[in-house]
């Protein structure tokens, strides 16, 4: 029998409405209330304990904490979210107020701080606190829900800021050491250690779209860790902790956490700083990867089989078609009969991820040449990409 599992954002939310306790809007998590017991466990070092840094530059967990913890922020957001009215509210939408807490880290001496979009979603007031205990008012500089990224800004005057060094998520391998620093359950500047336990994961962004190339780690991540840094053995940021997968009937850490890769973050920083939002190119399709499970069913061995095409979207206007024959392939429901995309601008498409990745490197208004197979014949069409909607709703596809 399968164990129940869910993937949750890891901001910690509580609130009071009309004198009653509410579960919160950013993440609905039962954290045990006042019955919680805190156990302090000494973490194992990443390298030899008798040397703070060896010849390769690898640091111990203790030294990473000493260097980077001052740059990790405790974020508190007063949030208001509207909910559909229940039977006792006569269907009138209601407002829920609460407090969301999460983590973040300093990007520069100008007072720019990175965190998760879901930490400040619906925020009316945001404050930031560092290890010295001083609280600073922060404004939301920009939000990109498609990557669950938000930038905050505080007045840097008189603040001893400690920007963290940004590394790269490129070249990471399963088994590489990881360190997470954050504020789980409100326990500020908590360090946990682990390894990269998997790569190329996909998680759902707050607006319903998919985030690719996500880092999976077994470093303990819990509610309140959202927006904090995931660091490598050199103390460089390789990701932003965002979600956890839970199981066994609880909502706590079970050793599976997910971090947005820092390379994805770095691609969005400039646009977020200047405009406050990020625009994405949009093709308007959903697809599935053609692999060996389709052997004998399709005329090609690899590609992206279109499942649906958004009516009125760029792909539909260019004549691309989705599937219309419902089938089971390898135990998974699929739609057959759709076009199979094999190339975009001459680049081979081996999977649905390849298609999404190539489109994501374009801007709205770009024209791309798509090669596809229909009825065993190869065709080409030019598609003018548009701006992706802010959120994924019924009938809209990705990329």
Rosetta blueprint (number, residue, H / E / L):
1 X L
2 X L
3 X L
4 X L
5 X E
6 X E
7 X E
8 X E
9 X E
10 X L
11 X L
12 X E
13 X E
14 X E
15 X E
16 X E
17 X E
18 X L
19 X L
20 X E
21 X E
22 X E
23 X L
24 X L
25 X L
26 X L
27 X L
28 X L
29 X L
30 X L
31 X L
32 X L
33 X H
34 X H
35 X H
36 X L
37 X L
38 X L
39 X L
40 X L
41 X L
42 X L
43 X L
44 X L
45 X L
46 X L
47 X L
48 X L
49 X L
50 X L
51 X L
52 X L
53 X E
54 X L
55 X L
56 X L
57 X L
58 X L
59 X E
60 X L
61 X H
62 X H
63 X H
64 X H
65 X H
66 X H
67 X H
68 X H
69 X H
70 X H
71 X H
72 X E
73 X E
74 X E
75 X E
76 X E
77 X E
78 X E
79 X E
80 X E
81 X E
82 X E
83 X E
84 X L
85 X L
86 X L
87 X H
88 X H
89 X H
90 X L
91 X L
92 X L
93 X L
94 X E
95 X E
96 X E
97 X E
98 X E
99 X E
100 X E
101 X E
102 X E
103 X E
104 X E
105 X E
106 X E
107 X L
108 X L
109 X L
110 X L
111 X L
112 X E
113 X E
114 X E
115 X E
116 X L
117 X H
118 X H
119 X H
120 X L
121 X L
122 X L
123 X E
124 X E
125 X E
126 X E
127 X E
128 X E
129 X E
130 X L
131 X L
132 X L
133 X L
134 X L
135 X E
136 X E
137 X E
138 X E
139 X E
140 X E
141 X E
142 X E
143 X E
144 X E
145 X L
146 X L
147 X L
148 X L
149 X E
150 X E
151 X E
152 X E
153 X E
154 X E
155 X L
156 X L
157 X L
158 X L
159 X L
160 X L
161 X L
162 X L
163 X L
164 X L
165 X L
166 X E
167 X L
168 X L
169 X L
170 X L
171 X L
172 X L
173 X L
174 X L
175 X L
176 X L
177 X E
178 X E
179 X E
180 X E
181 X E
182 X E
183 X L
184 X H
185 X H
186 X H
187 X L
188 X L
189 X L
190 X E
191 X E
192 X E
193 X E
194 X E
195 X E
196 X E
197 X E
198 X E
199 X E
200 X E
201 X E
202 X E
203 X E
204 X E
205 X L
206 X L
207 X L
208 X L
209 X L
210 X E
211 X E
212 X E
213 X E
214 X E
215 X E
216 X E
217 X E
218 X L
219 X L
220 X L
221 X L
222 X L
223 X L
224 X L
225 X L
226 X L
227 X L
228 X L
229 X E
230 X E
231 X E
232 X L
233 X L
234 X L
235 X L
236 X L
237 X E
238 X E
239 X E
240 X E
241 X E
242 X E
243 X E
244 X E
245 X E
246 X E
247 X E
248 X L
249 X L
250 X L
251 X L
252 X L
253 X L
254 X L
255 X L
256 X L
257 X E
258 X E
259 X E
260 X E
261 X E
262 X H
263 X H
264 X H
265 X H
266 X H
267 X H
268 X H
269 X H
270 X H
271 X H
272 X H
273 X H
274 X H
275 X H
276 X L
277 X L
278 X L
279 X L
280 X L
281 X E
282 X E
283 X L
284 X L
285 X E
286 X E
287 X E
288 X E
289 X E
290 X E
291 X L
292 X H
293 X H
294 X H
295 X L
296 X L
297 X L
298 X L
299 X L
300 X L
301 X L
302 X L
303 X E
304 X E
305 X E
306 X E
307 X E
308 X E
309 X E
310 X L
311 X L
312 X L
313 X L
314 X H
315 X H
316 X H
317 X H
318 X L
319 X L
320 X L
321 X L
322 X L
323 X L
324 X L
325 X E
326 X E
327 X E
328 X E
329 X E
330 X L
331 X L
332 X E
333 X E
334 X E
335 X E
336 X E
337 X L
338 X L
339 X L
340 X E
341 X E
342 X E
343 X E
344 X E
345 X L
346 X L
347 X E
348 X E
349 X L
350 X L
351 X L
352 X H
353 X H
354 X H
355 X H
356 X H
357 X H
358 X H
359 X H
360 X H
361 X L
362 X L
363 X L
364 X L
365 X L
366 X L
367 X E
368 X E
369 X E
370 X E
371 X E
372 X E
373 X E
374 X E
375 X L
376 X L
377 X E
378 X E
379 X E
380 X E
381 X E
382 X E
383 X E
384 X E
385 X L
386 X E
387 X E
388 X L
389 X L
390 X L
391 X L
392 X L
393 X L
394 X L
395 X L
396 X L
397 X L
398 X L
399 X L
